[in-house]
Structure formats: structure tokens, C-alpha cells
Amino acid sequence: MERLLKWYGGNKEPVQIIYMAKNGTITQRNITILKLTNLSVIAYCHLRKTNRTFLYENILSFAPIKKPRKENIAI
């Protein structure tokens, strides 16, 4: 997981995470990774509109955010 997060961070690709907060609440967040540490991801959270720290152990899953495809329409 850490290696993939590093790749997305290096490419400034936003990802969607499912995260469990300290109180057990589970949320879905769209983030842009700014920095990785040994224990956490420091990222811009698009929901809260500020930088946040997410512990690796509390990230339940993550996936790239799919961009809308541009379709070529022949006229």
C-alpha cells in the first residue's frame, strides 16, 4: 500500500480513501497526497478543505479517483 500511495503522491494524482477515525467512525475522503511518513499520510483533504494526517493503520482502502473520459463524437 505504501508504495502505491508514494506513486500517487509523486504524480499528484488524487485518491479516494476509506478511513476509520480514532472514535471508530468510518468516512470516505478524496485526498491529494503531500507527504508520506513512516506512520502516516499527510494530504490535502478535499472534504475538509485543509491538510490532514491519516494514519496508515486506519486507512481501510484506497483507489484512484477516476477522471471523466473525453469521448470523441464524430459528426
Secondary structure, DSSP 8 states (H G I E B T S, - for coil): -HHHHHHHHHTT--EEEEEE-TTS-EEEEEEEEEEE-SSEEEEEETTTTEEEEEEGGGEEEEEE-----------
